[in-house]
Amino acid sequence: LMRSLKEKNFKEVRKWVALNIDNDPVQLYRNLYDNASTYVSPRSIPQLVVTLADYQYKSAFVADQEINLVACLTELMVECEFI
């Protein structure tokens, strides 16, 4: 997933989400948060945290978790600088 985000490969990110959507969304967001410093430049961490918080909140209300997670990852892909 992280390689696909770094390469801005939307198709592969979508494929990953489809294969992993059965996982707990809260845990997915938490894993992204916990491992952020490994994959994202330090100056992008604040943006990552704000984006994750926003989409984690939205996940409690959305009808389709897959669309919400793809939207979150797409925003991270565009807004964050990966290392």
C-alpha positions as YAML, in Angstrom:
chain: A
units: angstrom
residues:
- id: 1
  name: LEU
  ca: [0.00, 0.00, 0.00]
- id: 2
  name: MET
  ca: [2.66, 2.49, 1.01]
- id: 3
  name: ARG
  ca: [4.64, 1.96, -2.20]
- id: 4
  name: SER
  ca: [1.45, 2.57, -4.22]
- id: 5
  name: LEU
  ca: [0.76, 5.76, -2.29]
- id: 6
  name: LYS
  ca: [4.32, 6.97, -2.83]
- id: 7
  name: GLU
  ca: [4.12, 6.21, -6.55]
- id: 8
  name: LYS
  ca: [0.66, 7.84, -6.70]
- id: 9
  name: ASN
  ca: [-0.71, 4.65, -8.23]
- id: 10
  name: PHE
  ca: [-4.43, 5.13, -7.67]
- id: 11
  name: LYS
  ca: [-5.39, 1.88, -9.39]
- id: 12
  name: GLU
  ca: [-3.22, -0.20, -7.02]
- id: 13
  name: VAL
  ca: [-4.44, 1.72, -3.97]
- id: 14
  name: ARG
  ca: [-8.03, 0.98, -4.94]
- id: 15
  name: LYS
  ca: [-7.18, -2.66, -5.48]
- id: 16
  name: TRP
  ca: [-5.53, -2.85, -2.04]
- id: 17
  name: VAL
  ca: [-8.58, -1.30, -0.38]
- id: 18
  name: ALA
  ca: [-10.92, -3.74, -2.11]
- id: 19
  name: LEU
  ca: [-8.85, -6.67, -0.85]
- id: 20
  name: ASN
  ca: [-8.55, -5.31, 2.70]
- id: 21
  name: ILE
  ca: [-11.87, -3.58, 3.34]
- id: 22
  name: ASP
  ca: [-13.00, -6.36, 5.67]
- id: 23
  name: ASN
  ca: [-10.43, -5.19, 8.22]
- id: 24
  name: ASP
  ca: [-11.57, -2.88, 11.00]
- id: 25
  name: PRO
  ca: [-11.46, 0.70, 9.63]
- id: 26
  name: VAL
  ca: [-10.38, 2.07, 13.02]
- id: 27
  name: GLN
  ca: [-7.41, -0.31, 13.03]
- id: 28
  name: LEU
  ca: [-6.46, 0.66, 9.46]
- id: 29
  name: TYR
  ca: [-6.38, 4.35, 10.37]
- id: 30
  name: ARG
  ca: [-4.43, 3.55, 13.54]
- id: 31
  name: ASN
  ca: [-1.84, 1.51, 11.61]
- id: 32
  name: LEU
  ca: [-1.36, 4.36, 9.15]
- id: 33
  name: TYR
  ca: [-0.90, 6.77, 12.06]
- id: 34
  name: ASP
  ca: [1.51, 4.49, 13.96]
- id: 35
  name: ASN
  ca: [3.71, 3.89, 10.92]
- id: 36
  name: ALA
  ca: [3.58, 7.37, 9.40]
- id: 37
  name: SER
  ca: [7.11, 8.36, 10.33]
- id: 38
  name: THR
  ca: [8.47, 5.34, 8.47]
- id: 39
  name: TYR
  ca: [6.87, 6.33, 5.17]
- id: 40
  name: VAL
  ca: [6.07, 10.04, 5.25]
- id: 41
  name: SER
  ca: [8.43, 13.01, 5.50]
- id: 42
  name: PRO
  ca: [8.37, 14.77, 8.88]
- id: 43
  name: ARG
  ca: [6.84, 17.92, 7.43]
- id: 44
  name: SER
  ca: [3.90, 15.88, 6.05]
- id: 45
  name: ILE
  ca: [3.03, 14.21, 9.35]
- id: 46
  name: PRO
  ca: [0.71, 17.02, 10.55]
- id: 47
  name: GLN
  ca: [-1.29, 16.84, 7.30]
- id: 48
  name: LEU
  ca: [-1.47, 13.06, 7.57]
- id: 49
  name: VAL
  ca: [-2.79, 13.28, 11.14]
- id: 50
  name: VAL
  ca: [-5.46, 15.83, 10.24]
- id: 51
  name: THR
  ca: [-6.58, 13.80, 7.22]
- id: 52
  name: LEU
  ca: [-6.71, 10.54, 9.18]
- id: 53
  name: ALA
  ca: [-8.70, 12.18, 11.98]
- id: 54
  name: ASP
  ca: [-11.19, 13.59, 9.49]
- id: 55
  name: TYR
  ca: [-11.77, 10.31, 7.67]
- id: 56
  name: GLN
  ca: [-11.82, 8.25, 10.86]
- id: 57
  name: TYR
  ca: [-14.61, 10.48, 12.13]
- id: 58
  name: LYS
  ca: [-16.47, 10.19, 8.83]
- id: 59
  name: SER
  ca: [-16.14, 6.39, 8.87]
- id: 60
  name: ALA
  ca: [-18.64, 6.27, 11.74]
- id: 61
  name: PHE
  ca: [-21.33, 7.73, 9.49]
- id: 62
  name: VAL
  ca: [-20.64, 6.67, 5.90]
- id: 63
  name: ALA
  ca: [-22.71, 4.09, 4.05]
- id: 64
  name: ASP
  ca: [-19.73, 2.70, 2.14]
- id: 65
  name: GLN
  ca: [-16.46, 2.23, 4.05]
- id: 66
  name: GLU
  ca: [-14.57, 1.36, 0.88]
- id: 67
  name: ILE
  ca: [-15.33, 4.69, -0.77]
- id: 68
  name: ASN
  ca: [-14.41, 6.55, 2.42]
- id: 69
  name: LEU
  ca: [-11.08, 4.73, 2.77]
- id: 70
  name: VAL
  ca: [-10.20, 5.25, -0.90]
- id: 71
  name: ALA
  ca: [-11.01, 8.95, -0.51]
- id: 72
  name: CYS
  ca: [-8.75, 9.14, 2.56]
- id: 73
  name: LEU
  ca: [-5.86, 7.38, 0.87]
- id: 74
  name: THR
  ca: [-6.27, 9.50, -2.25]
- id: 75
  name: GLU
  ca: [-6.04, 12.64, -0.18]
- id: 76
  name: LEU
  ca: [-2.93, 11.30, 1.58]
- id: 77
  name: MET
  ca: [-1.44, 10.36, -1.79]
- id: 78
  name: VAL
  ca: [-1.91, 13.91, -3.08]
- id: 79
  name: GLU
  ca: [-1.15, 15.94, 0.05]
- id: 80
  name: CYS
  ca: [1.73, 14.06, 1.70]
- id: 81
  name: GLU
  ca: [5.36, 13.70, 0.70]
- id: 82
  name: PHE
  ca: [6.46, 10.07, 0.97]
- id: 83
  name: ILE
  ca: [10.05, 9.03, 1.63]
...
